[in-house]
Amino acid sequence: MTSADLSASGYQATLRELRQRLRLAQIAIFRQNSQAIIVLEGYDAAGKGGVIQELSYAWDPRGFAVYPIGPPSKKEAGHPFLWRFWNRLPAPGQIAIFDRSWYGRLLVERVEHGLPDGEYESSISEINAFEKMLQDNQITLIKLSLETDAETHRTRLLRRAAEPQKRWKLTVSDIESFAHRADYELAFDAMVSRCAVSPWHRIDTNRKKPGRLAALRAVSDSLEANLTPRTFAYNLGVIERLGELSK
């Protein structure tokens, strides 16, 4: 598929297919009383918001919740760092989307605030134990790292500053993070290699459309891999039969 095809009809056709797969997967999760968590990590302007918008378009809002994760509140800071995530785990039949996550401990706190080596190592152990618990309880965890090169990162930040409808997204911390990009790259690589109880999907989002499709495909594939085939097929059959009602 050429880039021209992808930017027009090819992109839209693939997007429609992925939206349909996501809809069916959400129905199956609801019927099976399953739980799923989607974690989105990446630089500012890497495309996390676009992926969340597409998931929100495909899914019934009663079946999922989005949690934008920033610095902990005063109350949250008074608890172990995973406490606020424990309190946001999805109920049976539900999906939770984390726009940034517990990995902020190994990224922002490590790079920007100098998390000491001892706390860094213990945090890795806690995160791996946490994700192993999710795995043991059959909670699907899908971890996406959306990745752009430095030039794309810089260009998108400048574009945000230049466009009034996007300017609100730009913060001083975004610019400071870019200044520490080399440190973040090292932290990202260490995070991915040392926190692999659940696999990472590293998505190249230098080109927005292919990157978005790759992220949605990773979510679809991962959800479908944990669905009971009979339940998934039944939902597909119900949707196909709905056409008879309009005759």
N, C-alpha and C positions, 0 to 999 in steps of 0.2 A: 504494500500500500504506500503510495507516494504521500509526501507531506500535504500536497494540494487536496488529495482524496480525504486525508485525515481531517483537514481543517473544515471540510464541508460535509458531504453526504456520508463519507466513511466514518467520520467521528460521531455524527448523530446516530447512525445505525448501531454502532458499537455501544454508544451510551444507552440507547433504548434497550438493547439486549441485556446490558449489565443492570439497569434499573429493574427489569423484569426478574432477573435472577435474585436480586436483593429483596424484592417484594416477596417472592416465594420463600426465600430463606427466613424472612421475618415471620411469616405465617407459620412455617414449620417450627421455628423456635418457640412461638407461642403455644402451638398445639402439643409440643413435646415437654413444655414446662422447663425448657433449657435456659441457660444464661450465657451471655456473651459480653466481652469487654473489648473495645477498640481503643488502642493508645496511639496518639499521633504526636510524634516528636519531629523537630526540624528547626532550621533557622527561621527568623522572621521573614515573611513573604515567600516562604517555600511552597505554599499551596495548601496548608492545613485547612484554612477556611473554605476553600473551594471544594475539597473532598467532603467536608462536613455538610456543606450545602447540598451536594448531590445525594448523600445518604439521607438527609432530611427530606429531600424531594421524593425519594423512593419509598420511604417508610412511613407507616402510620405513627403519628406523634404520641399516641397512647402507649406505644411499645418500646420507646427508647428515651433516653435522657442524655443531654450534652452537658459536660462539666468543664468550663474553661478554668484552668488551674493557674493561679498567680501566687504571689507570696502568701504564706499562711497568715490567717488572722491571729489576733492576740490569743484567742481561745485555742485555736489549732496549734499555735506554737508552744502551748503549755502541755501538749501531749506528745507521745512518740510520733515521728514524722509520718508513719504510715496510717495513723489514726484517722485522718480525714479521708483517706481512700477506702479504708474498711467501711466507713459510714456511707459510702457512695456505691458500694457493690450492687449490681442489679438484682432485683427480685426474680424469682422463677418466671420464665416467659418473657423476660425483658433484656434489653441491650443497653449498655452504658458506653458512651463515647467520651474519652478524656482528651481535651485539647491541651496538650502537655500533661505531665503525670508525675508519679513518684520519682521519675528519672531526673527531675529538677534537682534532686539531692546530689546527683553525681555530675550534673552539668552546671547549672547556675550557681549553686552553693559551693561547688568545687572551684569553678573558674573565677566567679565574681567575689566570693566571700572567703575564699581560702579555707574550705572545709579541711580540718586536720586529717592526716593520714589515718590515724586510728579510727576516727568517725567515718571516714570514707570506706575503709575496709569493712567495718561493721555494717555500714549501710548496704554494701553489696551483698553481704550474707543475709541481711534481713529481706532485701528485695528478692533474692533467689528463693528464700524460704516462703515468702509471700506468694510468689508465682507458682511454686511447687504445690502449695496448698490449693490454689485455684485449679491447677491441673488435676490434682487428686480428687477434687470435687466436681470434675467434669464441666468446669466453667471454661468456655472457649476464650482464649486470650489472643488477640491479634495485634501485633506491634508493628507499626509503620514508622520508618524513619525517612522523611521527605528531604531530599538532599539537592542543594544547588551549589554551583561553584561560586567563588568569591565575586567575580565580575557580575554574574546574574544577581547575586544577593545585593550588591551595591546599586545596580541599575534599578532594581525593584524598590529599594528604599527611597531612591531619588524620585522615582515615579510617584510613589505615595505622597511625597512632599509636594509634588507639582500638581496633583489632582485633588481639588477641594473635597470630592466625595470620598476620597481615600485617606485624606490627611489626618483624620481623627485616629487612624490606626497607628500612626507613627509616634513613638515615645522616645524619650531620652535614653531609656534602657536599650531600645532597639539599636541606637547608634553606638552605645557603649559596647553592646554585644558584638557588633561588627568589628570594633576596634580590637576585640579579644578573639577574633575568629580563629587564629592559628591555635590558640589554647583550646577552643571549643572543638576543633577538628580532632585533636589528640584525645580529648575527653569523650567525644562521640565514639571513636574507634575502641577505646578502652571499655566503654559502656557496652557496646555491641558484643565484644569478645568475651566479657566476663559475666554478662547477664543474659545467658542463652538457654535458660530452662525452657522458655518458650521462644521459638525462632523469631528473628527480626526479618522484616521485609524492607530492604533498602531500595527506595524508589528514586530514580533520577527525575527531578522535576525542573530541570533547566528549560525544558519545553513543557508548557503548562498542560496542553491537551493530552499528549502521550503520557505524561506523568500522572494526570488525574485518572486516565483509563487504567493505567497499571495499578494504581492504588485501589480503585474500585474492584478490579479483577482479583487482587490479592485478598480483599475482604470477602468477596463472593466465594472464591475457591476455599478459603479457610472455613467459612460458615458451612458450606455444603459438605465439606469433609467430615463434619461432626453431626450431620443430620441422619436420622434413621431413614434409609431409602424409601421404605413403604410410606412413611409420613410425608416425605417430600413429594413423592409421586402422587399421593392422594390429593394434596393441595393443587398440584399442577392439573390433575383431572377435573377438580371442581372449577377452576378458573376456565378451563376449556369448555366445560358444559354450560357456563353462564350464557354463552351465545344463544342457547336454545330458548332462553326466556324472552329474547327480543323478536322471536319469529311469530 
